[in-house]
Amino acid sequence: MAVPIFRALIPKSHPPLHSLCPTPSMVDENPKKRRSLFCSPSELNPVRSEVSISVGIHLIPHPNKVDKGGEDAFFISRHNGGLIAVADGVSGWAEENVDPSLFPQELMLNFSYLLEDEEVSINDPQILIGKAHAATTAIGSATVIVAMLERNGLMKIANVGDCGLRVIREGRTVFSTSPQEHSFDCPFQLSSEVVGQTYLDAMVSNVELMEGDVIVMGSDGLFDNVFDREIVSTISRYKEVSEAAKALANLAKTHSVDTNFDSPYALEARSKGFDVPKWKKVLGMKLTGMVENLMILL
């Protein structure tokens, strides 16, 4: 699961920053990771001038996938106002002897090549997804979310599948994306196959940010296991976005293995008619969210 977190800041000059395809070494050397995006600010006034972002990341791969850093990938850039993206590889490809991490990694790499593209330069995340997908040759599929920040404070978002984003302002969630699913546990996804979703299926949103807004972005591993109220309370306890990202990742991991915790995933599953076997109910056990990987960006 990936969780990126970033914060909207008053304009200052920053050196270019590009990060993609998380690996254990990247996580250790740089407090940037995937599966959730976090931004936390100080004062909350409408952004009138150029803005920038402060980003932190934390990654917790599945124990069986540590050697390759998990199956999620991310990309961060301060190009123009800033761009943050998360892609979640679909684990089912492993049954076909295909490495699920390759497709999302190449997709994110293609993002970096397209930053200067004329259509993408006008801050159109949907076009970016389409062109990066068309250029991806790896076998596999992935859900993806992209947030592009204009210097005037407008954030444009496009997502395909169940990666998500929350905007937190003054201790409240003021915006959240909605997952796209064919059915329960079967999200929309970009794929190497002819049959599948394209950039045209992306859900597109625009949000006007205020200075100090906190943006939490991540794959389903975060939102399946952590309620929005827990996200708000967790990030409120940390001044550093990297520490907040780590705390969210650890909380999601803890919830994912707690059979007594009624997670967002468990509640949704029951509403769709899915539940644990009766013998497990007798023991008080509940459904838990699936955490293939955990990545948080701040």
N, C-alpha and C positions, 0 to 999 in steps of 0.2 A: 504494500500500500504506500502511496506517496502523499505527502502533505506539505505544500509550499505555503509560506506565510510572508506577506510583505506589507509595508507601511507607506502610505502616501506622505511625502515630505515637501517642504517649501523648496523651490528651485535652487539648485546649486550645481556647479559643474562637477561631473563625475567622469572618471575614466571609463572606457568601454568595458563591458562585462558580458562574457558569453560563457554559458555552462550547458552541457548536455550529457545524456547517457550516464546516469550515476553508476559509480563503482565503489567498492568498499574504501579504496584509497581516497577518492574524492570526498567521501563522507568524513574521513578522519582528518584530512588536511584542510578542508574548507567547510564551515558550518552551513552548507547549503545542501538541501536534499529534496526528495520528491514526495509525493503523495499528499501534500497539503501545502497551501500557500498562506502565509501570514504577514500582515502588515499592521503595525501598530503605531499611532501617532500621539501627539501631545494635545494640541488644541484643535477644536473642531470649528473651523470657519470655512465657508465656501471658497474653493480654490479660484482665485482670480488671475494668478500668473502661472508660469510654468511650474510643473511639479516633477518630483523624482520619486523613486521607490527604494526602500531598504528591505532586503530580502534575506530570509534565513531558511535553511533546509535541514531535514533529518530523515535518514533512511534506515529502515529495519527490514531486511529481506527475510523471506521465509527460511527457516532453518535448513531446508533441503536445497535452497537456491543461493546460499551465501557465496559460493564460489564464483558465480557470475553476477553478483550484485542484485539479484532479483529480476523481475520481468517488467518493471516500470522504467520509464525514462522521462527526463525533463529537459527543458531548455529555458534559459534566462538571458535576456539582453536589455541593455539600456538604450538601444537604438530608438531614436525619436523619444517618445515619452517613456518607453519601457515595454517589455513583453515577457510574459511568463506562460509556460505551457507544460502540461502533464499528459503522458500517454501511458495507458495500462494494457500491457500485453495479455492476450487471452490464453490462459493456461491449457485449454483443451487441445491446442496444437501439439503439445508434448506427446499425446497419444498417437500422433502421426509421425513421430520421430522428427519433429520440427522444433527448434529452439524458440519459444514464445517471446524471448527478449529481443530478437533481431529486428522484427517488424517495427516495434515502437522506437527502438534506437535509431534506425535509419530514417524513420519519419521525423524525429526530432533533429537529426543531422540535416535533413533537407530544409527544415525551418531556417537553419543558420545560413544556408545558401541563398535563401529567397528574401532576405531582409531588404535588399536594395531593389527588388522587383518593383516596377512602377505601380502596379495595381496594389501590391501589398503595402507600399510606402504610404498610402493614404489611410493606413490603419484599418484594413479590412481583414479580420481574422478568418472569416469564412473563405475568402479567396486564398489565404495562406494555407488553410487546411486542404483545399482542393488541389493546389499546385504541389504541395508536399506529398500528398497521397499519390498523385499521378506519377511523381518521380520516384516513388518507393518501389523497389524491385524484390525485396525480401518476401518470403512466404510467411503468412501469418495474418493476424488482425489485432486491432487495439481500439479501445475507447480513448477519446482525447478531449481535452479542454484547452482553450487558448484565451488569454486576457491581454489585450493591447491597450496601453494607456497613452492618451494624447496629452500634450503638454498643458492643455487648458483644464485638465482634470477629468475629462470624459473617458471612461473605460468601456471598451467594446469587447464583448465576450461571445465566443462561439463554442459549442460543445456537441459532440456526437457520443451518445451513450450515457453512462452513469458516473463519470467523473464529475465533481461538483465544485461550487464556489460559494462562499458566504462573505458578505460585507457587514462588518460589525462597527457600529458607531455609538459612542457613549454607552457602552454596555448592552446594546441591543442589536439583534440581527435585523438589518434593514433591507437586505436583499439576499435571495438564494436562488440558485438554478434548480431546475427540476430534472430528474433522470429520464432518459428515453429508453423504454423497454418494449420489446415485442410481447413479452410475458414475464412473469416473475423470474428473476435470476437470469434473464436472457436479454441483455442490453443491446441497443444499436451499436454497431461497430464498423470502423473502416477495415477493409480486408483486401488481401491479394486476389481473392476470388472475384469472378465476374458478378456473382450474385452477392449483394451486400449494400451497405449504405455508402453515400458519397457526401461531399461537402454540402450538397443541396439539401440534405436531411438535417443539417446542423441547426440547433436552436440558437438563435442570435438574440443578444440582449445588450442594452446600453445603460450604464449607470454613471451618474454624476457624482464624483467623489469629493469629499471634504478633506482638508488637511488632517492627518491623524487617523483616518479610517483604517481599519485592520481588515485585510483580505485574506481569507483562509481558503486555499484551493487544494483539492486532493482527489484521489481515486476513491472507489467505493469502500475500500478497507477502512477509511476514516469514518465516513458517514454511515456505514453499516453498524458501526460499533460505538459511536459517540454521538450523543444527542446535542443539538445546537446549544442548549442551555449549559451543557458541560464544556463546550468549546468556548463560549463566552466567559464562563467563570475561570477556566484554566488560563486563558491568555491574559486575563486581568491581573494575574498574580506575577507576571514577569515583565520586566522592562526590556530585556533583550529578546529579539524575535527568534534567535537561534535556540534560546532556552525554552521559549514557548512552544516552538516546533517539536523539540525533543519531548516535552511534557505531553503534548497531544499524541505523539506517536506511541509513547509508553502507555498512555491511558487506553488507546485503541487496542494495543496488543494485550493488555491486561483483561479488558472486557471480552476480547475474542476467545479467550480460553476459560472464561468464567461461565460455567453451565448454569449458574444460579442468577445470572444477570439478564434481565429482559431488555435486550438491545433493540435499536431501531430495526435491525434486520429481523429479529424474532417477531416483533410486533407486526411488521409488514407480512411476514410469512404466514402468520396465523390469520391475518385478514384475507389472505388469498387461499386459505384452506390447507396450508402446510403446517405440520407440527411434529414434535418428536414422538416416537413410539410410546404407547401407554405405559410400558414398564419403566421408561425413563421419567415419565410424568410422576409416577408413584414416588420416585426418588427425588422429586423436585427439580429435575433437570429441564433446561430450556434450550431452544435453538440458539446457536451462537453465530455471529457474523463470520464470513469467510475472509481471513487475512492471508492472502498469498504473499504480499509484500507490504511494507509500510514506508511511505516516504512523505516527508513534510518539508515544504519550502516556506521560509519566512523572509 
